[in-house]
Amino acid sequence: MTRKVQIIGVCSSPRHANTEIMLQEALKAAEKAYPEIVTKMISLKGKVIKPCFDCKACERRRMFVLVDQCVLKDDWKDLIQPLVDPVPNGIIMASPVYFSDVNAQMRAFMERCTSLLKPYWFPSISFNAPDFSRTAAGALSVGFHRHGGQETAILTILRFCTILGMTVVGSVDPLHGPIGYLGGAGWEDVAGKQGREAVKEDAWGLFSARVLGRRVARTAIMLANAPAVPQISEPFVSPMSSFNNEKEK
Ligand SMILES: Cc1cc2nc3c(=O)[nH]c(=O)nc-3n(C[C@H](O)[C@H](O)[C@H](O)COP(=O)(O)O)c2cc1C
């Protein structure tokens, strides 16, 4: 039996609309291309996600589950759980463009993930940070205008995925070369008509989403099937006090 390779899509639009359509396009293309791929979409629509208040509770608490290190009570824990336990093979994060960047929902979702990294710096936390090094990550974004900031929003997501240690890819493949370049990029006003489904007229944008979906899928399959490679550490005394707190790994 073929081992299943899971890709999770995260959509931060407050509407079931263009960004979700683009994300579904990417996820469907991934499933269609490779029989072992299974996908799931998580929508942040209607969810309450507070921003990080830098309260430091996640550095001090001694919880039994990593996501409980964050003290804030809202929907973030339920939303992040499928991304950490187990860590998926692939992830595609999708945001509408707001002021040339991701929207506040996506930003808050990302900020709260700082608690996932705290085990690196606070050895008294009893578990390790999630290992995303075998997770392929891609981003997509939809703006109203052709050049409304899709690339800057995509870069925000890709920086986040890079910091979490994921293997980041773009809307690029060996057959077509760069299509969406950094990620899938769509625009609502493509046919001069705005609306929740307007991006369906954006043939190139949808193509960029499909290329992204297949690229994330192929990379996820490669990572899932790669042999185990040891992680090499070295003794290093850093001027950064937190670094020297490194746990025995
Ligand atoms: C607060 C706000 C700010 C926005 N800023 C931009 C922008 O900077 N550039 C752009 O092209 N579109 C901007 N838009 C338009 C949305 O990106 C566009 O309507 C997109 O299709 C929304 O995605 P959705 O249909 O999935 O909700 C903005 C919309 C809102 C509500």
The ligand as a MOL file (V3000), in Angstrom:
LIG
                    3D

  0  0  0     0  0            999 V3000
M  V30 BEGIN CTAB
M  V30 COUNTS 31 33 0 0 0
M  V30 BEGIN ATOM
M  V30 1 C -8.3740 45.8900 4.6650 0
M  V30 2 C -8.1280 45.5080 3.2270 0
M  V30 3 C -6.9350 45.8640 2.6340 0
M  V30 4 C -6.6580 45.4930 1.3220 0
M  V30 5 N -5.4650 45.8420 0.7630 0
M  V30 6 C -5.1930 45.4400 -0.5110 0
M  V30 7 C -3.9120 45.7320 -1.0900 0
M  V30 8 O -3.0230 46.3050 -0.4740 0
M  V30 9 N -3.7030 45.3240 -2.3680 0
M  V30 10 C -4.6590 44.6740 -3.1160 0
M  V30 11 O -4.4190 44.3440 -4.2650 0
M  V30 12 N -5.8720 44.3780 -2.5730 0
M  V30 13 C -6.1460 44.7370 -1.3010 0
M  V30 14 N -7.3480 44.4000 -0.7340 0
M  V30 15 C -8.3120 43.6060 -1.5320 0
M  V30 16 C -8.2250 42.1030 -1.2320 0
M  V30 17 O -6.9080 41.6340 -1.2720 0
M  V30 18 C -9.0060 41.3450 -2.3050 0
M  V30 19 O -10.3680 41.7490 -2.2430 0
M  V30 20 C -8.8990 39.8300 -2.1670 0
M  V30 21 O -9.5450 39.2240 -3.2560 0
M  V30 22 C -9.5460 39.3550 -0.8690 0
M  V30 23 O -9.4340 37.9450 -0.7850 0
M  V30 24 P -10.7450 37.0520 -0.5340 0
M  V30 25 O -11.6270 37.2760 -1.7060 0
M  V30 26 O -10.2340 35.6740 -0.4490 0
M  V30 27 O -11.3440 37.5130 0.7520 0
M  V30 28 C -7.6360 44.7760 0.5780 0
M  V30 29 C -8.8380 44.4160 1.1950 0
M  V30 30 C -9.0880 44.7770 2.4990 0
M  V30 31 C -10.3880 44.3460 3.1490 0
M  V30 END ATOM
M  V30 BEGIN BOND
M  V30 1 1 1 2
M  V30 2 1 2 3
M  V30 3 2 2 30
M  V30 4 2 3 4
M  V30 5 1 4 5
M  V30 6 1 4 28
M  V30 7 2 5 6
M  V30 8 1 6 7
M  V30 9 1 6 13
M  V30 10 2 7 8
M  V30 11 1 7 9
M  V30 12 1 9 10
M  V30 13 2 10 11
M  V30 14 1 10 12
M  V30 15 2 12 13
M  V30 16 1 13 14
M  V30 17 1 14 15
M  V30 18 1 14 28
M  V30 19 1 15 16
M  V30 20 1 16 17
M  V30 21 1 16 18
M  V30 22 1 18 19
M  V30 23 1 18 20
M  V30 24 1 20 21
M  V30 25 1 20 22
M  V30 26 1 22 23
M  V30 27 1 23 24
M  V30 28 2 24 25
M  V30 29 1 24 26
M  V30 30 1 24 27
M  V30 31 2 28 29
M  V30 32 1 29 30
M  V30 33 1 30 31
M  V30 END BOND
M  V30 END CTAB
M  END
